[in-house]
Amino acid sequence: MAKNELKLLGGWFSPFALRVEIALNIKSLNYENIEETLNPKSDLLLQSNPVYKKIPVLIHGDKPISESGIIVQYIDEVWTNAPSILPTNAYDRANTRFWASYIDDKLFPSLRNILAAEDEEAKKTNFIQVEEVLERMEEVFNKHSEGKAYFGGDKIGFIDIAFGSTLRWLSVIENMSGKKVLVEAKTPSLVKWAETFAADPAVKGVFPETDKLIEFAKVLQQRWASAAAAAAK
Ligand SMILES: N[C@@H](CCC(=O)N[C@@H](CS)C(=O)NCC(=O)O)C(=O)O
């Protein structure tokens, strides 16, 4: 595949763009990574994802595809010669999609709310939610993996990508609040899985550094606080 046939409108900080990078790496695809700052948004992004105006967008030839989960599934369907990301059995595929959307619905909003929370009570409620998700995913891992390294078995699959993309942001929140949530005592299988995931060749080179993300998170917090103050006027 010629490099200019695949372009990723992404951002080093984005867990959603990370999902696409991991999927492209799994399939050993060359692509051009176009780094978006989102401030301002590029014309290419606005034209490619006019509905949500968000990264990531994968442009295949001249065709844009948006939404990280949809992009990962598209990659898996188009490049079938490489390791499969979703399971082949229809029931397993449905189940896999269920847990990936559970991560999007329950984990992402709580992580964002912890960063944005101005009072301790709101922070605490969202931490409880994160802990509940982690405990639930520990159960899912123990049931699905059958002693293997990943939710997807021996290789990274769709749940691994959806969930694993949040790991660095989880570390950011742990560091910034001085509270560890992914701990051996409560979720031993997930702790081991997270280490294996981070070291996987498809992930290692694209996983952002926690320290750099912490600096980015501080800028985001200032931006949200100014927006909240402006809205309150
Ligand atoms: N549901 C989307 C979420 C994508 C998303 O939230 N992207 C963020 C960056 S991490 C974005 O582009 N934000 C710009 C904005 O909200 O205006 C997906 O899975 O791709």
The ligand as an ORCA input file, in Angstrom:
! r2SCAN-3c Opt
* xyz 0 1
  N     -16.269      9.229     19.465
  C     -15.107      9.795     18.828
  C     -14.406     10.721     19.803
  C     -13.276     11.508     19.153
  C     -12.826     12.697     19.999
  O     -13.437     13.026     21.024
  N     -11.753     13.362     19.547
  C     -11.284     14.558     20.215
  C      -9.775     14.523     20.431
  S      -9.314     13.289     21.599
  C     -11.560     15.763     19.312
  O     -11.327     15.719     18.123
  N     -12.020     16.850     19.910
  C     -12.272     18.085     19.214
  C     -13.568     18.695     19.600
  O     -14.277     18.131     20.451
  O     -13.916     19.740     19.056
  C     -14.193      8.662     18.343
  O     -14.275      7.556     18.898
  O     -13.439      8.869     17.387
*
